[in-house]
Amino acid sequence: MTALFDHLWQSTLVATALGLLTPLFRDNRAGVRYALWFAASMKFLLPFSALALLGAALFHPLAPAFAAPDAFYRMAPAAQPFSAASPALSAPGSTESYLQPLLVALWAFGFVMVLSIWIVRWARLRVTIAASRELPDVGPLTVKSSLAQLEPGLVGIWRPVLLLPEGIVARLSPDELQAVTAHELCHYRRQDNLTAALHMLVVAIFWFYPLVWWLGARLLEEREYACDERVLESGNDPQTYAESILKICRFYLHSPLVCAAGVSGADLNKRMEKIMENKSALRLSLARKALLGFTAAVAIAAPVLVGFATATRADDASPQQIKANLAEQAVPRKEIAIDPATFDKFAGYYRMTPNVIFVISRRGNHYFEGSIGQTPVEMHPESDSKFFLKGYTLPAQFSFAVDAQGRVTDMVLHQAGEEQRAPRIDDAIGKAAEAELARRVAANAPSPGTEDALRHQIEGLMSGSPDYGIMVPTLAAGTRQMLGDLHAKVAKWGAVKSVSFTGVGKDGMDEYLVVCQNARSRWGIAPLTKDGKIGSIGFEEVH
């Protein structure tokens, strides 16, 4: 739901910004204002998150390939931020878990109803066209005459037909009929039926949001003004043209669909005033063209740059730096003896991600790391402030940053060519997270959304195209680097037959048994973050 709300407010912001621009172009062609409103409509079909993902894909440094660590497959506690446990942050069985399916069902009902109404109307138009008789073509348009008392209109999107009511020549003068035909030819050249159909798709998807209906009214208004301008510019008399529209409105029914463009529509009083005024629209000045270009560039470039910034955060390394880090991290480590008392200042809690908290501890002269809920893993000193793990395919080291007053501020994980910082947090926060984890384990119920997220993740690994947008950055980075090995392993399993919840592990991970055509596996997935992303996941095959 959070993603939907984000998309709605972002689209609303774009529509508001473009709406504030339209008065600046009130003396220019209506087509310019139509383009602005149409851009606002199309924003609803293009989430900023999609452009941000594009930016991340285009600019994210290519990570070097390496063998997948066994720890990932075993869900073992290691220096893997993508396989660390995450404490539960939402209680199972909450109201939200029941509300979301209800809202989805309500949306689906509205979506089907809106589409059904339009489909019925479209089917009736198709029947009318099928029963109509051919008339001589007008320019590029096929013309047909119908017994239905519908206004003259352009019906169809890819191969539109100009549908005229039977007997219209007896009600309109030749000049009036020519003006009406010129209006429909303008709709044809502007592709108004296609753009109207695209906005109808927006309305069907977001039927519950009043703004999209309001945008539809603005689009209808400006497209009719645009055609009126073109008709008058082609030499038709304003008085004759205005009278033809009024006669159409008097004798014939309005078009049942906005994607079947007719002659009537919009505010008739305003249209008549504009037609009779017959004021020439100003051409776009260089400054206004620049403003439109700048607006378009910002609307597209801003989310792409956000994706770029996300992919190349200050703590991300360049490809060259990653290569250098990998080389340094792969250097064999030599364990030394240190005074255990010097380690005590490092003991405590460190937040790697919003949902992942590491615990650093000591037992005698043995030193341990591990996220809350997991069995601690011993790390070995190579200096007074840097430690390393033994026995893992992927080398990993931990170091600690100290400020000028000698206080420990951060833990740094050195692994996979990256250096991930985890700020130290107060012990009370860490203990509260441990208590919350204990409550979740005792409840032994799945966290909302983990099964769907797990299925989605497995599908992505099987296809070789996982959805990085549903992962926290650290998990996404690890998955990118191990994708080749993970895909080769998971793809052999075959189609998923069942996914069954088996309980909450002591590390707070929801555990599922996944039965595929050729294999069985046990998965652990942490409760999703507040924005619905996977923070931790891992698996092992079961024989």
WODAMO-V378942 format. One record per residue. N is the residue number from 1. RES is the residue in one letter. PHI is phi in degrees with one decimal (* if undefined). OMEGA is omega in radians with two decimals (999 if undefined). Layout:
((N	RES	PHI	OMEGA) (N	RES	PHI	OMEGA))
This chain:
((1	M	*	-3.14) (2	T	-60.7	3.14) (3	A	-62.1	3.12) (4	L	-64.0	3.14) (5	F	-62.3	3.10) (6	D	-60.7	-3.13) (7	H	-64.0	-3.11) (8	L	-66.8	-3.11) (9	W	-71.1	3.09) (10	Q	-66.6	3.11) (11	S	-66.9	3.09) (12	T	-64.0	3.11) (13	L	-62.1	3.12) (14	V	-63.6	3.14) (15	A	-61.7	3.11) (16	T	-64.5	3.14) (17	A	-62.3	3.13) (18	L	-69.2	3.08) (19	G	-63.3	3.09) (20	L	-71.2	3.10) (21	L	-78.8	-3.00) (22	T	-57.4	3.11) (23	P	-61.0	3.12) (24	L	-67.2	-3.09) (25	F	-113.5	-3.09) (26	R	-65.9	3.14) (27	D	-94.8	3.10) (28	N	-94.7	-3.12) (29	R	-61.0	3.11) (30	A	-63.1	3.13) (31	G	-60.1	3.11) (32	V	-68.4	3.14) (33	R	-66.6	3.08) (34	Y	-60.3	-3.14) (35	A	-62.2	3.12) (36	L	-65.8	3.14) (37	W	-66.7	3.13) (38	F	-66.8	3.07) (39	A	-62.3	3.10) (40	A	-62.7	3.11) (41	S	-66.1	-3.08) (42	M	-66.4	3.08) (43	K	-59.3	3.13) (44	F	-67.9	3.10) (45	L	-93.0	-3.09) (46	L	-128.3	3.12) (47	P	-62.8	3.06) (48	F	-58.1	-3.12) (49	S	-61.7	3.11) (50	A	-66.0	3.10) (51	L	-69.2	3.10) (52	A	-64.3	3.08) (53	L	-63.1	3.09) (54	L	-62.1	3.11) (55	G	-62.4	3.12) (56	A	-65.4	-3.13) (57	A	-68.4	-3.10) (58	L	-74.4	-2.97) (59	F	-113.5	-3.11) (60	H	-65.7	3.13) (61	P	-58.1	3.11) (62	L	-69.1	-3.10) (63	A	-83.1	3.11) (64	P	-69.3	-3.13) (65	A	-85.2	3.05) (66	F	-157.3	-3.12) (67	A	-68.1	-3.13) (68	A	-70.5	-3.14) (69	P	-72.2	3.11) (70	D	-58.1	-3.08) (71	A	-59.0	-3.13) (72	F	-64.0	-3.12) (73	Y	-69.5	-3.05) (74	R	-84.4	-3.00) (75	M	58.2	-3.10) (76	A	-79.6	3.08) (77	P	-68.5	-3.14) (78	A	-152.2	3.14) (79	A	-84.6	-3.13) (80	Q	-102.7	3.12) (81	P	-63.4	-3.13) (82	F	-87.6	3.06) (83	S	-124.4	3.10) (84	A	-86.5	-3.12) (85	A	-75.3	3.13) (86	S	-131.1	3.14) (87	P	-66.6	3.14) (88	A	-71.7	-3.14) (89	L	-114.8	3.12) (90	S	-135.9	-3.08) (91	A	-74.3	3.10) (92	P	-65.1	3.13) (93	G	73.7	-3.13) (94	S	-69.9	3.12) (95	T	-57.8	-3.09) (96	E	-59.2	-3.10) (97	S	-66.5	3.08) (98	Y	-91.7	-3.08) (99	L	-70.4	-3.06) (100	Q	-61.7	3.09) (101	P	-59.6	3.12) (102	L	-64.9	3.13) (103	L	-66.2	3.10) (104	V	-63.1	3.12) (105	A	-63.9	3.11) (106	L	-63.8	3.11) (107	W	-61.7	-3.11) (108	A	-60.8	3.11) (109	F	-61.8	3.13) (110	G	-62.9	3.13) (111	F	-59.8	-3.13) (112	V	-65.9	-3.13) (113	M	-64.4	-3.14) (114	V	-61.0	3.14) (115	L	-63.0	-3.11) (116	S	-61.6	3.13) (117	I	-60.7	-3.13) (118	W	-68.5	3.14) (119	I	-63.8	3.10) (120	V	-61.9	3.14) (121	R	-64.1	3.12) (122	W	-65.1	3.12) (123	A	-61.8	3.11) (124	R	-64.4	3.09) (125	L	-63.6	3.13) (126	R	-63.4	3.09) (127	V	-64.1	3.12) (128	T	-62.7	3.13) (129	I	-64.0	-3.12) (130	A	-61.9	-3.11) (131	A	-88.9	-3.08) (132	S	-85.2	3.14) (133	R	-108.0	-3.09) (134	E	-71.9	2.99) (135	L	-124.3	3.09) (136	P	-56.9	-3.14) (137	D	-63.0	3.04) (138	V	-115.4	-3.09) (139	G	60.8	-3.12) (140	P	-84.1	-3.02) (141	L	-97.1	2.94) (142	T	-78.4	-3.09) (143	V	-115.4	3.09) (144	K	-133.1	3.14) (145	S	-111.3	-3.06) (146	S	-125.3	3.06) (147	L	-75.7	3.12) (148	A	-66.1	-3.10) (149	Q	-88.0	3.08) (150	L	-90.8	3.08) (151	E	-61.4	3.04) (152	P	-56.3	-3.08) (153	G	-156.3	3.11) (154	L	-97.7	-3.06) (155	V	-112.7	-3.13) (156	G	115.0	-3.09) (157	I	-111.3	-3.08) (158	W	-83.7	3.10) (159	R	-129.9	-3.04) (160	P	-68.3	3.13) (161	V	-120.5	3.05) (162	L	-85.1	-3.08) (163	L	-100.1	-3.13) (164	L	-110.8	3.08) (165	P	-71.0	3.13) (166	E	-59.7	3.09) (167	G	85.2	-3.10) (168	I	-66.2	-3.14) (169	V	-66.8	3.12) (170	A	-82.9	-3.10) (171	R	-104.9	3.12) (172	L	-116.7	3.04) (173	S	-71.8	3.11) (174	P	-54.6	3.14) (175	D	-67.5	3.12) (176	E	-66.8	3.12) (177	L	-64.6	3.10) (178	Q	-64.0	3.13) (179	A	-64.3	3.12) (180	V	-64.2	3.12) (181	T	-63.5	3.10) (182	A	-62.5	3.10) (183	H	-63.0	-3.13) (184	E	-69.0	3.06) (185	L	-61.8	3.09) (186	C	-65.6	3.07) (187	H	-57.3	-3.13) (188	Y	-63.8	-3.09) (189	R	-68.2	-3.12) (190	R	-84.3	-3.09) (191	Q	59.3	-3.06) (192	D	-65.7	3.12) (193	N	-64.8	3.13) (194	L	-67.3	-3.13) (195	T	-66.0	3.09) (196	A	-66.0	3.12) (197	A	-64.5	3.11) (198	L	-64.2	3.10) (199	H	-69.3	3.07) (200	M	-61.3	3.06) (201	L	-62.4	3.09) (202	V	-59.7	-3.12) (203	V	-63.7	-3.13) (204	A	-64.1	-3.12) (205	I	-72.6	-3.07) (206	F	-111.3	-3.07) (207	W	-58.8	-3.08) (208	F	-79.9	-3.01) (209	Y	-107.2	-3.04) (210	P	-56.6	-3.07) (211	L	-59.6	-3.09) (212	V	-68.9	3.07) (213	W	-69.7	3.12) (214	W	-65.0	3.08) (215	L	-61.3	3.10) (216	G	-60.4	3.11) (217	A	-65.3	3.11) (218	R	-65.3	3.13) (219	L	-64.5	3.12) (220	L	-61.0	-3.12) (221	E	-61.8	-3.05) (222	E	-72.1	3.13) (223	R	-68.9	3.11) (224	E	-69.7	3.07) (225	Y	-60.9	-3.11) (226	A	-62.3	3.12) (227	C	-69.1	3.09) (228	D	-58.9	3.13) (229	E	-58.9	-3.10) (230	R	-66.1	3.14) (231	V	-61.6	-3.13) (232	L	-70.2	3.12) (233	E	-65.6	-3.14) (234	S	-81.3	3.02) (235	G	104.7	3.13) (236	N	-73.8	-3.13) (237	D	-71.5	-3.12) (238	P	-56.3	-3.12) (239	Q	-62.5	3.14) (240	T	-63.9	-3.11) (241	Y	-64.7	3.14) (242	A	-62.7	-3.14) (243	E	-65.8	3.13) (244	S	-63.4	3.12) (245	I	-65.4	-3.13) (246	L	-65.2	3.08) (247	K	-64.7	3.11) (248	I	-59.3	-3.13) (249	C	-65.6	-3.10) (250	R	-75.2	-2.97) (251	F	-103.4	-2.98) (252	Y	-128.7	-3.13) (253	L	-82.5	3.13) (254	H	-69.0	3.12) (255	S	-59.5	-3.10) (256	P	-75.2	-3.11) (257	L	-135.3	3.12) (258	V	-71.1	3.10) (259	C	-89.4	2.95) (260	A	-121.7	-2.93) (261	A	-68.6	3.09) (262	G	-110.0	-3.12) (263	V	-94.2	-3.14) (264	S	-79.8	-3.13) (265	G	116.6	-3.09) (266	A	64.4	-3.12) (267	D	-80.4	-3.07) (268	L	-62.9	-3.14) (269	N	-59.8	3.13) (270	K	-65.9	-3.14) (271	R	-63.5	3.14) (272	M	-62.1	3.12) (273	E	-61.7	-3.12) (274	K	-66.5	-3.14) (275	I	-62.9	-3.11) (276	M	-70.1	3.08) (277	E	-69.1	3.06) (278	N	48.9	-3.12) (279	K	-87.1	-3.13) (280	S	-69.5	3.11) (281	A	-77.0	3.13) (282	L	-76.3	3.04) (283	R	-74.9	3.14) (284	L	-65.7	3.07) (285	S	-76.9	3.12) (286	L	-60.5	-3.13) (287	A	-64.3	-3.11) (288	R	-74.0	3.03) (289	K	-62.0	3.13) (290	A	-64.5	3.12) (291	L	-63.8	3.11) (292	L	-64.2	3.13) (293	G	-63.9	3.13) (294	F	-64.4	3.13) (295	T	-61.3	3.12) (296	A	-63.0	-3.13) (297	A	-63.9	-3.14) (298	V	-65.9	-3.10) (299	A	-61.4	-3.11) (300	I	-89.0	-3.02) (301	A	-72.7	-3.05) (302	A	-58.2	3.13) (303	P	-66.2	3.09) (304	V	-63.0	3.13) (305	L	-69.1	3.05) (306	V	-61.8	3.08) (307	G	-61.7	3.09) (308	F	-62.6	-3.14) (309	A	-64.6	3.11) (310	T	-65.3	-3.11) (311	A	-75.7	-3.10) (312	T	-126.6	3.11) (313	R	-62.9	-3.09) (314	A	-60.2	-3.12) (315	D	-90.7	3.05) (316	D	-85.4	-3.12) (317	A	-103.1	3.04) (318	S	-71.6	3.10) (319	P	-54.8	3.13) (320	Q	-66.4	-3.14) (321	Q	-68.1	3.10) (322	I	-59.4	3.14) (323	K	-60.9	3.12) (324	A	-65.6	3.13) (325	N	-63.8	3.12) (326	L	-60.0	3.14) (327	A	-62.6	-3.12) (328	E	-68.3	-3.10) (329	Q	-69.3	-3.13) (330	A	-83.3	3.14) (331	V	-63.1	3.12) (332	P	-56.4	-3.11) (333	R	-96.5	3.08) (334	K	-116.5	-3.12) (335	E	-76.2	3.09) (336	I	-124.1	3.07) (337	A	-95.2	3.09) (338	I	-127.1	3.08) (339	D	-72.8	-3.10) (340	P	-52.5	-3.11) (341	A	-64.3	-3.14) (342	T	-71.2	-3.12) (343	F	-82.4	-2.97) (344	D	-59.4	-3.13) (345	K	-67.4	3.13) (346	F	-86.3	-3.06) (347	A	-62.4	3.14) (348	G	152.4	-3.04) (349	Y	-112.9	-3.12) (350	Y	-137.8	-3.09) (351	R	-92.2	3.13) (352	M	-78.4	3.08) (353	T	-138.6	3.12) (354	P	-53.9	-3.08) (355	N	-112.9	-3.07) (356	V	-119.3	-3.14) (357	I	-118.6	3.11) (358	F	-92.2	3.08) (359	V	-116.7	3.07) (360	I	-108.0	-3.05) (361	S	-145.5	3.14) (362	R	-138.4	2.98) (363	R	-129.0	-3.06) (364	G	62.2	3.11) (365	N	-104.4	3.05) (366	H	-116.4	-2.98) (367	Y	-122.1	-2.98) (368	F	-133.0	2.99) (369	E	-133.1	3.09) (370	G	164.6	3.13) (371	S	-77.4	-3.09) (372	I	-54.8	3.09) (373	G	95.8	-3.13) (374	Q	-92.1	3.06) (375	T	-66.7	-3.10) (376	P	-59.6	3.11) (377	V	-109.0	-3.12) (378	E	-73.6	3.03) (379	M	-119.5	-2.96) (380	H	-120.1	-3.07) (381	P	-73.2	2.94) (382	E	-113.1	2.99) (383	S	-158.5	-3.12) (384	D	-67.2	-3.06) (385	S	-132.1	3.13) (386	K	-133.4	-3.03) (387	F	-133.6	-3.13) (388	F	-138.2	3.11) (389	L	-100.1	3.09) (390	K	-113.0	2.97) (391	G	83.0	3.12) (392	Y	-111.7	-3.14) (393	T	-58.8	-3.12) (394	L	-97.0	-3.11) (395	P	-57.2	3.13) (396	A	-149.1	3.08) (397	Q	-134.5	3.07) (398	F	-122.5	3.00) (399	S	-134.8	-3.07) (400	F	-131.5	3.13) (401	A	-99.5	-3.10) (402	V	-126.2	3.14) (403	D	-84.3	-3.06) (404	A	-64.7	3.13) (405	Q	-88.1	3.12) (406	G	84.2	-3.14) (407	R	-88.2	3.12) (408	V	-76.8	-3.07) (409	T	-107.8	-3.04) (410	D	-146.0	2.87) (411	M	-107.2	-3.13) (412	V	-120.4	3.07) (413	L	-95.7	3.12) (414	H	-103.9	-3.08) (415	Q	-165.5	3.07) (416	A	58.4	3.13) (417	G	80.9	-3.13) (418	E	-118.0	3.08) (419	E	-129.3	-3.04) (420	Q	-102.8	-3.08) (421	R	-93.5	3.08) (422	A	-126.8	-3.13) (423	P	-62.1	3.09) (424	R	-72.3	3.11) (425	I	-121.9	-3.12) (426	D	-63.5	-3.12) (427	D	-58.2	-3.12) (428	A	-63.7	3.11) (429	I	-67.3	3.12) (430	G	-63.0	-3.13) (431	K	-67.7	3.09) (432	A	-64.5	3.09) (433	A	-65.4	3.10) (434	E	-65.2	3.13) (435	A	-66.1	3.11) (436	E	-63.6	3.10) (437	L	-61.6	3.14) (438	A	-61.3	3.11) (439	R	-64.8	-3.13) (440	R	-66.1	3.12) (441	V	-62.9	3.13) (442	A	-65.3	3.14) (443	A	-67.8	3.06) (444	N	53.6	3.10) (445	A	-129.1	-3.10) (446	P	-67.0	3.08) (447	S	-76.9	-3.10) (448	P	-55.7	3.01) (449	G	89.6	-3.05) (450	T	-69.2	-3.13) (451	E	-65.8	3.12) (452	D	-62.3	3.14) (453	A	-64.3	3.13) (454	L	-63.8	3.11) (455	R	-58.0	-3.13) (456	H	-63.0	3.14) (457	Q	-66.3	3.14) (458	I	-63.4	3.10) (459	E	-58.4	-3.14) (460	G	-64.5	3.12) (461	L	-67.5	3.13) (462	M	-66.2	-3.12) (463	S	-81.1	-3.07) (464	G	83.3	-3.13) (465	S	-132.5	-3.14) (466	P	-66.1	3.13) (467	D	-88.0	-3.12) (468	Y	-68.3	-3.13) (469	G	-67.8	3.13) (470	I	-99.3	3.13) (471	M	-115.7	2.98) (472	V	-67.7	-3.04) (473	P	-53.8	-3.11) (474	T	-66.4	3.10) (475	L	-66.8	3.12) (476	A	-61.6	-3.14) (477	A	-64.0	3.14) (478	G	-65.2	-3.14) (479	T	-67.2	3.10) (480	R	-58.5	-3.06) (481	Q	-70.9	-3.09) (482	M	-102.3	-2.97) (483	L	-57.0	-3.10) (484	G	-56.7	-3.12) (485	D	-70.8	-3.13) (486	L	-64.5	-3.13) (487	H	-62.2	-3.13) (488	A	-60.4	-3.10) (489	K	-76.2	-3.02) (490	V	-74.3	-3.08) (491	A	-62.3	-3.13) (492	K	-72.2	-3.07) (493	W	-70.9	-3.08) (494	G	85.5	-3.04) (495	A	-63.3	3.10) (496	V	-74.5	3.13) (497	K	-98.6	3.13) (498	S	-157.8	3.03) (499	V	-131.3	-3.04) (500	S	-124.2	3.07) (501	F	-72.8	-3.11) (502	T	-114.0	3.12) (503	G	142.9	3.09) (504	V	-101.2	3.13) (505	G	-70.4	-3.12) (506	K	-65.1	3.09) (507	D	-89.7	3.10) (508	G	85.9	3.13) (509	M	-80.0	2.96) (510	D	-71.3	-3.09) (511	E	-104.5	-3.11) (512	Y	-129.6	2.98) (513	L	-97.9	-3.12) (514	V	-109.6	3.13) (515	V	-105.9	3.10) (516	C	-110.6	-3.10) (517	Q	-60.1	-3.04) (518	N	-119.3	-3.07) (519	A	-160.7	3.01) (520	R	-122.3	-3.13) (521	S	-145.1	3.07) (522	R	-109.8	-3.07) (523	W	-117.6	2.98) (524	G	-124.9	3.13) (525	I	-136.8	-3.11) (526	A	-75.4	3.02) (527	P	-51.5	-3.10) (528	L	-65.5	3.09) (529	T	-68.0	-3.10) (530	K	-61.0	3.11) (531	D	-95.3	2.99) (532	G	79.8	-3.10) (533	K	-107.1	3.11) (534	I	-82.7	3.13) (535	G	-100.9	-3.09) (536	S	-150.4	3.12) (537	I	-160.3	3.10) (538	G	-168.5	-3.12) (539	F	-153.4	2.96) (540	E	-145.1	3.11) (541	E	-75.8	-3.14) (542	V	-118.3	-3.10) (543	H	-108.8	999))
